[in-house]
Amino acid sequence: MYIYNVTINIDESVEEDWLRWMQEKHIPEMLDTGKFTEAKMCQVMVEEDMGGVTYSIQYTTENKETLERYYEEDAGRLRQEGLQLFADKFVAFRTELDVVHHTRNFIKS
C-alpha cells in the first residue's frame, strides 16, 4: 500500500469555499481516476506562524507504479482547477509514503 499525501495551508478567507470544493469536487475527481482506493482529509492541529489553516489529504493507492501513472495521466489536469480558483491563497507540498505496517483494532461490543 502506498499513500500520496498532500499538505495544504489555506488562507482563512477562502477556507470554507476550499473545503467545499475539496469535498464535493476535487476528492471525488481524484477517486474517479481509478488510481486511488480511498481518501482521508485531516486538519493539522498546529498553529502556523504564517497563519492560515493546514490540512493533510491522504490518497491510498496500490503501489508506486499506480501513483506514477496518476502523475503522468491526471495530475496536471486535476491541479489546474485549484490553482485557478485559489491562486495565491494556499501553499502545498506533496509527499509519498510507503506503508510498512498497518493494523486495525476492532472494538468488540
C-alpha positions as CSV (number, residue, x, y, z in Angstrom):
1,M,0.0,0.0,0.0
2,Y,1.2,3.5,-0.8
3,I,-0.1,6.9,0.3
4,Y,0.1,10.1,-1.7
5,N,-0.1,12.9,0.9
6,V,-0.9,16.5,0.0
7,T,-0.4,19.0,2.8
8,I,-2.0,22.4,2.2
9,N,-2.0,25.6,4.2
10,I,-5.1,27.6,3.0
11,D,-5.8,31.2,3.8
12,E,-8.7,31.6,6.2
13,S,-10.5,34.0,3.9
14,V,-11.2,31.1,1.4
15,E,-11.1,28.1,3.7
16,E,-14.9,27.4,3.6
17,D,-15.0,27.6,-0.2
18,W,-11.9,25.5,-0.5
19,L,-13.2,22.8,1.9
20,R,-16.5,22.6,-0.1
21,W,-14.6,22.4,-3.4
22,M,-12.3,19.7,-2.0
23,Q,-15.1,17.5,-0.6
24,E,-17.6,18.0,-3.4
25,K,-15.4,18.1,-6.4
26,H,-11.7,17.6,-6.1
27,I,-11.5,14.5,-3.9
28,P,-14.3,12.7,-5.9
29,E,-12.4,13.5,-9.1
30,M,-9.2,12.1,-7.7
31,L,-11.0,8.9,-6.7
32,D,-12.7,8.8,-10.2
33,T,-9.3,8.4,-11.8
34,G,-9.4,4.8,-10.6
35,K,-5.9,5.1,-9.2
36,F,-6.8,5.6,-5.5
37,T,-8.9,3.4,-3.3
38,E,-9.7,5.9,-0.5
39,A,-9.1,9.5,0.6
40,K,-8.8,10.9,4.1
41,M,-8.8,14.6,4.9
42,C,-7.4,15.7,8.2
43,Q,-6.9,19.1,9.8
44,V,-3.3,19.5,11.1
45,M,-3.7,20.7,14.7
46,V,-0.8,23.2,14.9
47,E,-0.9,26.9,14.7
48,E,1.2,28.1,11.8
49,D,3.4,31.2,12.1
50,M,2.4,32.2,8.6
51,G,-1.3,32.0,9.5
52,G,-3.9,30.0,7.6
53,V,-5.2,26.5,8.4
54,T,-3.3,23.4,7.4
55,Y,-4.9,20.2,6.1
56,S,-3.4,16.8,5.1
57,I,-5.2,14.8,2.4
58,Q,-4.1,11.2,2.1
59,Y,-4.9,9.2,-1.0
60,T,-4.3,5.5,-0.8
61,T,-3.1,3.6,-3.8
62,E,-1.8,0.1,-4.6
63,N,1.8,0.9,-5.3
64,K,4.3,3.4,-6.6
65,E,3.6,2.4,-10.3
66,T,0.0,3.4,-10.0
67,L,1.0,6.7,-8.4
68,E,3.4,7.3,-11.3
69,R,0.5,6.7,-13.7
70,Y,-1.5,9.4,-11.8
71,Y,1.3,11.9,-12.2
72,E,1.6,11.1,-16.0
73,E,-2.1,10.9,-16.8
74,D,-4.1,13.1,-14.3
75,A,-2.0,15.3,-12.0
76,G,-1.6,18.3,-14.3
77,R,-5.3,18.5,-15.1
78,L,-6.5,18.0,-11.6
79,R,-4.2,20.5,-10.0
80,Q,-5.1,23.2,-12.6
81,E,-8.6,24.0,-11.2
82,G,-7.3,24.5,-7.7
83,L,-4.7,26.9,-9.0
84,Q,-7.3,28.8,-10.9
85,L,-9.8,29.0,-8.0
86,F,-7.4,29.7,-5.1
87,A,-4.3,31.1,-6.9
88,D,-2.3,32.9,-4.2
89,K,-4.4,31.7,-1.2
90,F,-2.6,28.4,-0.5
91,V,0.8,26.7,-0.2
92,A,1.0,23.0,-0.9
93,F,3.6,20.3,-0.6
94,R,3.4,16.6,-1.5
95,T,5.0,13.5,0.0
96,E,4.8,9.8,-0.8
97,L,4.5,7.3,1.9
98,D,5.2,3.6,1.6
99,V,3.1,1.8,4.2
100,V,5.4,-0.6,6.1
101,H,2.8,-1.9,8.6
102,H,-0.9,-1.4,9.0
103,T,-3.0,-2.7,11.9
104,R,-6.7,-2.2,12.7
105,N,-8.3,-2.5,16.1
106,F,-11.9,-3.7,16.0
107,I,-13.7,-2.9,19.3
108,K,-16.0,-5.6,20.5
109,S,-19.3,-4.5,21.9
